[in-house]
Amino acid sequence: MSGSRITFLDGQSGQPQALERVIEHVRKQLEGPALDRLRAARRPLLAGIGASYAALAAPVEVLRGHGVPAQRVLASEIEDGLRGFDTDLLIGVSQGGRSSETIAAFRAARDVPTLAVLNVTASPLGALADLTVDLGNEPDSYASTVGFTAAVAALDLVAGAVAGRAEDPWDGVAAHTEAVRARAADVIAALRLRAARCVAADCVASGASRVSAEEAALLLREVPRMPAAASVTRNYLHGAMESAGNTLHLVFGDGREVELARSLSSAGHLTLLITTQDVDPAENLGVVRLPGSAPSARVVLETVVVQELVAALSDERGVPIESFVFANDDTKEGGVDAADFELASPVGAV
């Protein structure tokens, strides 16, 4: 269990300050010998499961952008070892360090150095890792808020260390997070009633923002219990968008995504565009404008918008945010903590 449990709404409100704490904490860990070991890696393989897997799309984008071959894989795909993968560093992500699949992957990894990115260092995964980077045992909600965005920030700093990146994109993150949340709340207030009546959602993005689309699909399923799927922009154009109908569309991006959002909304489909571009809202089209930022910092801001949306939809649909239905006992080493299912945010507190 990561730190202590807080409600989703408390996670949202405390997120700006928590991000600043985590970023400073991680920066200090990536100095001296740890930095030297990371810079020696030339072919990192990144593994996770669930939301952790989604978060890995951002550091992969950063690494490739700096000429470092990198890929992400579901931890369950390497539970039997790294055959077929040419890697010199396995990076695994698990907030509580108890994800069964990631632990199995670390146990199966032989002759390859391992790095675990965790919220809780004293954990089964932390014990297996050659090197750990932790978030500082931050309190988090069960449907993750702070833990997810902080993991994205930590992974970006790790990727920057591996790539030898000179710049650090995280100054001012608290102020940007607060401003984007306020902006998102205004936009979402106008569409939440109609969005809550949608039968499903499509979440579409490219590049590092694939993190945001995948996390949005997961949170829509976890929180307001809305069936949702994530797609890469160009793939979505090749037929997947044809099923639009009483569906909510979340589109993240500045390029082809803008025209996609306009196409969907002009056809009568409710669309929320999250972009840095100056796009006018229209009938069926809500727009949340983001400040320009580096890819991973942008993902954090996009996720802030998603969190605001799912909290509003949970309230509108009358689904308590932390009222999870299924406790799969084999996903966490040591089983699921029953206390995680006892903390629920008030339905009407959005």
C-alpha positions, 0 to 999 in steps of 0.5 A: 500500500502506497503511503496512506490512503486519501480520497480521490478528491483530496488527491486532486486538491493536494496534487500541485504541492505533492508534485513539487515534493516528489520532483525535488525528492527524485532529483536528489536521488538522481545524483552521484553514483545513481546518475552514473549507472543510469547514463551507462544504459543504452537499451532500456526496457520499461515494464509495468501493468495497468496504470503503470504501463500507461505511464511508460509511454512518456519516458519511451517518447523522451528517450527515443527523442534523444536517440536512445532506443527504448520500448515498453512492455506489459510486465506479464509479457516478460514473466518468463524472462527477457528472451527476444529482448535486447536490453541492458536495463530493465525499468519496472514501475509499481507504486506499492511495489507489490504488482505480481506481474512486475515482481515476476518479471524482475525475478525472471530477469537474469544478468540484466540490471534492474531499476524499480520506480516505486512510491514505497521502497520497502516492498517486494519489488524494491527488494529485488531491484538493483537500484530504486527511485522512490516518490517519497511514500506519498499518500494516494487515492485508490483510483490513483491521482497523485501517485500516477502524475508523480510517477510520470514526473519521476519517470521523466526525470529517470529518462532524462538521466539516461539520455543525458538531457540538460533541461529539466521541464518541471519548474512551475508545475504546481501553478500550471496544475492549479490553473489547468484544473480550474480551467477544466472545471469550467469547461466540464461543468457545461458538458457533464450532464450530457457526458454522464449519459453517454454509453461509452468513451473513446480516448485518442492521442499520439506521442507521449499523450498516449499516456493520457488517453490510456489513463483516461480510459482506465479512470473512466472505467474505474471511477464512473464505470463508463466503458472506454477505450484508448486509441492512437490518433492515426489508427483511430482514423482507420475505421475505429471512429465509425462506431461513434454514437451516444459516445464521449470523445476525449481527444488530446493533441495539437495536430491531426487531433484538432481536425478529428475533434472538429469532425466528431463534434460537427457530426453531433458527437460530444467531444472534449479537446485538450490542446495547446492550440487556440481552438474555439469551442462549438456545439458538441465541442468543449476545449481545455487549453493547455500551456506549452510544455515538454511532453511529460509535463503536458501529460501531467496537465492532461491527466489533471483534466481527466481527473476533473472529468471523471470526478464530475461524471462519478458525481453525475452518475451517482457512483461513489469514486472509491466504490470498486467492485472487483478485488482480484487477489492475484494482482498484488503480492500478499493479496488486496488490502480490504481497507482500500475498498472501505474509503469512499469519497462522498458522492456529492462532494465534487 
